[in-house]
């Protein structure tokens, strides 16, 4: 059911997100503090955008390769995240409901970032996503690890 290829794809995405957060650690720290520049805010927002894209890549791998689902329709992003917190026929839940609630904020920000101009970014809103980012990412990795161990 859970092929080595699926596991390696998920591990690759985890490594990419780790690399992303490590490479931009300095700018993320600056934006957690006071008075980052517009350039720093824009860079941090781009990192949050990429962070959620990476998570969604993992969820799409699971939906396609394990759940045998295709993703379509206007609300597929929201459905995908919700489905990852539910038990499916071929697997248990991938993430907890608690984590799903946290990730909704990152998904919403990613949507805003894609469809807006960077000068509309709100420093405080960005900061509220950056402050728990490390803790949220660690929770994601723990829950994905448990999921992968269950499936193996």
Residue pairs with C-beta under 8 A, 6 or more apart in sequence:
1 66
1 90
1 91
1 151
2 66
2 148
2 151
2 152
3 65
5 65
6 61
6 62
6 65
6 66
7 148
7 152
9 61
9 65
10 58
10 61
10 62
10 144
10 148
13 54
13 57
13 58
13 61
14 58
14 141
14 144
16 54
17 51
17 54
17 55
17 137
20 47
20 50
20 51
20 54
21 28
21 47
21 51
21 133
21 134
21 137
24 43
24 44
24 47
27 36
27 40
27 43
27 44
27 47
28 44
28 47
28 130
28 133
30 36
30 40
30 44
31 40
31 41
31 44
31 123
31 126
31 127
31 130
32 127
32 130
32 131
36 44
36 123
38 118
38 119
41 118
41 121
41 123
41 126
42 118
42 121
44 126
44 130
45 109
45 113
45 118
45 121
45 126
46 113
48 106
48 109
48 110
48 113
48 126
48 129
48 130
48 133
49 109
49 110
49 113
49 114
51 106
51 133
51 137
52 103
52 106
52 107
52 109
52 110
53 110
55 103
55 106
55 140
56 77
56 80
56 81
56 107
58 144
59 80
59 81
59 83
59 84
59 94
60 71
60 80
62 84
62 91
62 94
63 69
63 71
63 80
63 83
64 70
64 71
66 88
66 90
66 91
66 151
67 83
67 88
67 89
67 90
67 91
68 90
69 83
71 80
73 79
77 107
77 111
78 107
81 100
81 103
81 104
81 107
82 100
84 93
84 94
84 95
84 100
85 93
85 94
85 95
85 96
85 97
85 99
85 100
86 93
87 93
91 147
91 150
91 151
92 147
92 150
93 147
94 143
94 144
94 147
95 103
95 140
95 143
95 144
95 147
96 143
99 136
99 139
99 140
99 143
102 132
102 136
102 139
103 136
103 140
105 129
106 129
106 136
109 125
109 126
109 129
113 121
